[in-house]
Amino acid sequence: MAQFTQTVALLKADLKRDWLKIGIWLVVLAGLFVAVAAKFEGIYGTPKQISTIATTLKGQAMVSLFGPLTTHSLNTAIIFASEMMVFWGIFMVIFNYSLAVGASRGQEESGLTEMVLGGHPVGRLAPITAAALELVVADGLFAVITGAGMMAANMPGSDMNGNWLFAVTLGAVGLSFGLIALIFSQLVADSHNVAIYNYAFFGITYLIRMMTDVSNPDYTWLLPFGWIEKAEIYTQNNWLPVGLLLFLEVVAFALAVVLNENRDIDAGIIQVRGGSRQSRFLRGPASLLFWNQKAISGFWIIGMAVLGSSYGSVFNSISKIVNESPVVQQVLGQAGMRKISETQLLSFVGILGVIFGVLAIVAGAMVINHLYTEERRGYLQLINTKPHSRNYLLATYVIYGLILAIVIGFVALMAAMGAGNAVLKHPLAFKYFWRTFIAMLPPMGLFIGILIALIGIVPKWRSLAWVLLGAAFVISYFGRLIDLPKWALKISPFYWFQKVPVAHIDAAPVLWMVGIAVILIVIGFIGYNFRDYEN
């Protein structure tokens, strides 16, 4: 037990450090989840409303997003579980990744782990155990708050068993991926590469889940993230997936402990391959940034191409509901059927534009945010030995981040167009995808401008950019679902392009978003020139 000495003390220190982050995440995730549940009866409470959304959820496009419906007898609670389980599972994974990396590899990079182990009577396994226990506390709080909130919401068709199974399953899947993140924290030597491994693993898992749900749902049992669908909330209330997730958590933590015992502090199991001593390519900040980011940039581009192709491959099923209705066929005729089918597809392309736009912003913002990370670690001192201005240094990261975001958004839409038109009898014109791509650019510039301004003036508050982006996505995606008022919907920049690509782009929101983005970028550059480095 000496290996775990002072684990509780380190857990208290971790919670003291991350209490604000955990609190914000819990308020957003648990609070919004319960709020949606409380208002869901007013949206899908009548038999007519249930019948309409049930038909939509049975389409292959919706199956790829939310998973298959496992029952024909639907009610408000079952529809809620079908729509919310997968998306909230994604949010829980991201939440746990953030905590796990910061509590493990982040602590080692800052030098705190070495200082604690070297200067205090602390067990060798105490830091990683404290990190795991912090995840348990955070996910446990989420499960308790969510379960109690679901009981209070009392949706038609819900029951106590299903409510608590729902809450525990979401907490368990978040904890499972958080502990898997601890494994990757032992394999590689820095948090940047840990994030790459984490999201690559989750991205592959999610894409395979999409394909198995559409082709053969039985194969979804092979994927940890797919287990949450197999809980069959409010129908069978199957607790087996929770047991499987708990078993996975034990195995993941045990493997992380074994790996931790067999590596040095601030090192990874996977050894860093040494490069050449000199390189003509590494001439300055721009070439160095490209060299350091080439792997993750390639991963983003390939991953978004695969994601776009996955969504495009189900284009032929979007209009299946209309095409199978004899009454609609008789009333509209062949030309009318084609028109309404195309309108449905274009609306779906508009939704994809929001999803791809948010992911593109995340990719570009991660590059720009890396500038502050290198600043804190003192790496910029090496770069600043050369006669480069701060404007040049910041501009290098900003331009790279913007170009990466633009390329990612374009690649995703083109992949969706290629795969979609390959399965459609009447392909969609390129102009619609181009229009959607152009509509992505103003929100992209606005959010990246917010991040640049924060890094230039108050870098410690840079996480506010992520909060605003997450809020905009939730409002755009779930705003109408929870019946938000129109003024609240307008808060999201994506709202102003909601009719694209069916309608043309309105010039007014483009102009004011671009104007605000330019102002924020200028403010960020001015602030960056006058503030001190934090290292």
KATAFEN-V198342 format. One record per residue. N is the residue number from 1. RES is the residue in three letters. PHI is phi as a letter, one per 40 degrees, with the letter a starting at -180 (NA if undefined). Layout:
# KATAFEN-V198342
<<N;RES;PHI> <N;RES;PHI>>
This chain:
# KATAFEN-V198342
<<1;MET;NA> <2;ALA;c> <3;GLN;c> <4;PHE;b> <5;THR;d> <6;GLN;g> <7;THR;c> <8;VAL;c> <9;ALA;c> <10;LEU;c> <11;LEU;c> <12;LYS;c> <13;ALA;c> <14;ASP;c> <15;LEU;c> <16;LYS;c> <17;ARG;c> <18;ASP;b> <19;TRP;c> <20;LEU;c> <21;LYS;c> <22;ILE;c> <23;GLY;c> <24;ILE;c> <25;TRP;c> <26;LEU;c> <27;VAL;c> <28;VAL;c> <29;LEU;c> <30;ALA;c> <31;GLY;c> <32;LEU;c> <33;PHE;d> <34;VAL;c> <35;ALA;c> <36;VAL;c> <37;ALA;c> <38;ALA;c> <39;LYS;c> <40;PHE;c> <41;GLU;c> <42;GLY;c> <43;ILE;c> <44;TYR;b> <45;GLY;b> <46;THR;c> <47;PRO;d> <48;LYS;c> <49;GLN;c> <50;ILE;c> <51;SER;c> <52;THR;c> <53;ILE;c> <54;ALA;c> <55;THR;c> <56;THR;c> <57;LEU;c> <58;LYS;c> <59;GLY;c> <60;GLN;c> <61;ALA;c> <62;MET;c> <63;VAL;c> <64;SER;c> <65;LEU;c> <66;PHE;b> <67;GLY;g> <68;PRO;c> <69;LEU;c> <70;THR;b> <71;THR;a> <72;HIS;c> <73;SER;c> <74;LEU;b> <75;ASN;a> <76;THR;d> <77;ALA;c> <78;ILE;c> <79;ILE;c> <80;PHE;d> <81;ALA;c> <82;SER;c> <83;GLU;c> <84;MET;b> <85;MET;d> <86;VAL;c> <87;PHE;c> <88;TRP;c> <89;GLY;c> <90;ILE;c> <91;PHE;c> <92;MET;c> <93;VAL;c> <94;ILE;c> <95;PHE;d> <96;ASN;c> <97;TYR;d> <98;SER;d> <99;LEU;c> <100;ALA;c> <101;VAL;c> <102;GLY;c> <103;ALA;c> <104;SER;b> <105;ARG;c> <106;GLY;c> <107;GLN;c> <108;GLU;c> <109;GLU;c> <110;SER;c> <111;GLY;g> <112;LEU;c> <113;THR;c> <114;GLU;c> <115;MET;c> <116;VAL;c> <117;LEU;c> <118;GLY;c> <119;GLY;b> <120;HIS;b> <121;PRO;c> <122;VAL;b> <123;GLY;c> <124;ARG;c> <125;LEU;c> <126;ALA;c> <127;PRO;c> <128;ILE;c> <129;THR;c> <130;ALA;c> <131;ALA;c> <132;ALA;c> <133;LEU;c> <134;GLU;c> <135;LEU;c> <136;VAL;c> <137;VAL;c> <138;ALA;c> <139;ASP;c> <140;GLY;c> <141;LEU;c> <142;PHE;c> <143;ALA;c> <144;VAL;c> <145;ILE;c> <146;THR;c> <147;GLY;c> <148;ALA;c> <149;GLY;c> <150;MET;c> <151;MET;c> <152;ALA;c> <153;ALA;c> <154;ASN;f> <155;MET;c> <156;PRO;c> <157;GLY;g> <158;SER;c> <159;ASP;a> <160;MET;c> <161;ASN;d> <162;GLY;c> <163;ASN;d> <164;TRP;c> <165;LEU;c> <166;PHE;d> <167;ALA;c> <168;VAL;c> <169;THR;c> <170;LEU;c> <171;GLY;c> <172;ALA;c> <173;VAL;c> <174;GLY;c> <175;LEU;c> <176;SER;c> <177;PHE;c> <178;GLY;c> <179;LEU;c> <180;ILE;c> <181;ALA;c> <182;LEU;c> <183;ILE;c> <184;PHE;c> <185;SER;c> <186;GLN;c> <187;LEU;c> <188;VAL;b> <189;ALA;c> <190;ASP;a> <191;SER;c> <192;HIS;c> <193;ASN;c> <194;VAL;c> <195;ALA;c> <196;ILE;c> <197;TYR;c> <198;ASN;c> <199;TYR;c> <200;ALA;c> <201;PHE;c> <202;PHE;c> <203;GLY;c> <204;ILE;c> <205;THR;c> <206;TYR;c> <207;LEU;c> <208;ILE;c> <209;ARG;c> <210;MET;d> <211;MET;c> <212;THR;c> <213;ASP;c> <214;VAL;c> <215;SER;c> <216;ASN;a> <217;PRO;d> <218;ASP;c> <219;TYR;c> <220;THR;c> <221;TRP;c> <222;LEU;c> <223;LEU;b> <224;PRO;d> <225;PHE;c> <226;GLY;c> <227;TRP;c> <228;ILE;c> <229;GLU;c> <230;LYS;c> <231;ALA;c> <232;GLU;f> <233;ILE;c> <234;TYR;g> <235;THR;b> <236;GLN;c> <237;ASN;f> <238;ASN;c> <239;TRP;c> <240;LEU;d> <241;PRO;d> <242;VAL;c> <243;GLY;c> <244;LEU;c> <245;LEU;c> <246;LEU;c> <247;PHE;c> <248;LEU;c> <249;GLU;c> <250;VAL;c> <251;VAL;c> <252;ALA;c> <253;PHE;c> <254;ALA;c> <255;LEU;c> <256;ALA;c> <257;VAL;c> <258;VAL;c> <259;LEU;c> <260;ASN;c> <261;GLU;c> <262;ASN;b> <263;ARG;a> <264;ASP;c> <265;ILE;c> <266;ASP;g> <267;ALA;b> <268;GLY;b> <269;ILE;c> <270;ILE;c> <271;GLN;c> <272;VAL;c> <273;ARG;c> <274;GLY;c> <275;GLY;c> <276;SER;c> <277;ARG;c> <278;GLN;b> <279;SER;a> <280;ARG;c> <281;PHE;c> <282;LEU;c> <283;ARG;b> <284;GLY;a> <285;PRO;d> <286;ALA;c> <287;SER;c> <288;LEU;c> <289;LEU;c> <290;PHE;c> <291;TRP;c> <292;ASN;c> <293;GLN;b> <294;LYS;c> <295;ALA;c> <296;ILE;c> <297;SER;c> <298;GLY;c> <299;PHE;c> <300;TRP;c> <301;ILE;c> <302;ILE;c> <303;GLY;c> <304;MET;c> <305;ALA;c> <306;VAL;c> <307;LEU;c> <308;GLY;c> <309;SER;c> <310;SER;c> <311;TYR;c> <312;GLY;c> <313;SER;c> <314;VAL;b> <315;PHE;d> <316;ASN;c> <317;SER;c> <318;ILE;c> <319;SER;c> <320;LYS;c> <321;ILE;c> <322;VAL;c> <323;ASN;c> <324;GLU;c> <325;SER;c> <326;PRO;c> <327;VAL;c> <328;VAL;c> <329;GLN;c> <330;GLN;c> <331;VAL;c> <332;LEU;c> <333;GLY;g> <334;GLN;c> <335;ALA;c> <336;GLY;c> <337;MET;c> <338;ARG;c> <339;LYS;c> <340;ILE;c> <341;SER;c> <342;GLU;c> <343;THR;c> <344;GLN;c> <345;LEU;c> <346;LEU;c> <347;SER;c> <348;PHE;c> <349;VAL;c> <350;GLY;c> <351;ILE;c> <352;LEU;c> <353;GLY;d> <354;VAL;c> <355;ILE;c> <356;PHE;c> <357;GLY;c> <358;VAL;c> <359;LEU;c> <360;ALA;c> <361;ILE;c> <362;VAL;d> <363;ALA;c> <364;GLY;c> <365;ALA;c> <366;MET;c> <367;VAL;c> <368;ILE;c> <369;ASN;c> <370;HIS;c> <371;LEU;c> <372;TYR;c> <373;THR;c> <374;GLU;c> <375;GLU;c> <376;ARG;c> <377;ARG;c> <378;GLY;g> <379;TYR;c> <380;LEU;c> <381;GLN;c> <382;LEU;c> <383;ILE;c> <384;ASN;c> <385;THR;c> <386;LYS;c> <387;PRO;c> <388;HIS;b> <389;SER;c> <390;ARG;c> <391;ASN;d> <392;TYR;c> <393;LEU;c> <394;LEU;c> <395;ALA;c> <396;THR;c> <397;TYR;c> <398;VAL;c> <399;ILE;c> <400;TYR;c> <401;GLY;c> <402;LEU;c> <403;ILE;c> <404;LEU;c> <405;ALA;c> <406;ILE;c> <407;VAL;c> <408;ILE;c> <409;GLY;c> <410;PHE;c> <411;VAL;c> <412;ALA;c> <413;LEU;c> <414;MET;c> <415;ALA;c> <416;ALA;c> <417;MET;c> <418;GLY;c> <419;ALA;c> <420;GLY;c> <421;ASN;c> <422;ALA;c> <423;VAL;b> <424;LEU;c> <425;LYS;c> <426;HIS;b> <427;PRO;d> <428;LEU;c> <429;ALA;c> <430;PHE;d> <431;LYS;c> <432;TYR;c> <433;PHE;c> <434;TRP;c> <435;ARG;c> <436;THR;c> <437;PHE;c> <438;ILE;c> <439;ALA;c> <440;MET;c> <441;LEU;c> <442;PRO;d> <443;PRO;c> <444;MET;c> <445;GLY;c> <446;LEU;c> <447;PHE;c> <448;ILE;c> <449;GLY;c> <450;ILE;c> <451;LEU;c> <452;ILE;c> <453;ALA;c> <454;LEU;c> <455;ILE;c> <456;GLY;c> <457;ILE;b> <458;VAL;b> <459;PRO;d> <460;LYS;c> <461;TRP;b> <462;ARG;c> <463;SER;c> <464;LEU;c> <465;ALA;c> <466;TRP;c> <467;VAL;c> <468;LEU;c> <469;LEU;c> <470;GLY;c> <471;ALA;c> <472;ALA;c> <473;PHE;c> <474;VAL;c> <475;ILE;c> <476;SER;c> <477;TYR;c> <478;PHE;b> <479;GLY;d> <480;ARG;c> <481;LEU;c> <482;ILE;c> <483;ASP;g> <484;LEU;c> <485;PRO;c> <486;LYS;c> <487;TRP;c> <488;ALA;c> <489;LEU;c> <490;LYS;c> <491;ILE;c> <492;SER;c> <493;PRO;c> <494;PHE;c> <495;TYR;d> <496;TRP;c> <497;PHE;b> <498;GLN;c> <499;LYS;c> <500;VAL;c> <501;PRO;c> <502;VAL;c> <503;ALA;b> <504;HIS;c> <505;ILE;c> <506;ASP;c> <507;ALA;c> <508;ALA;d> <509;PRO;c> <510;VAL;c> <511;LEU;c> <512;TRP;c> <513;MET;c> <514;VAL;c> <515;GLY;c> <516;ILE;c> <517;ALA;c> <518;VAL;c> <519;ILE;c> <520;LEU;c> <521;ILE;c> <522;VAL;c> <523;ILE;c> <524;GLY;c> <525;PHE;c> <526;ILE;c> <527;GLY;c> <528;TYR;c> <529;ASN;c> <530;PHE;b> <531;ARG;c> <532;ASP;c> <533;TYR;c> <534;GLU;b> <535;ASN;a>>
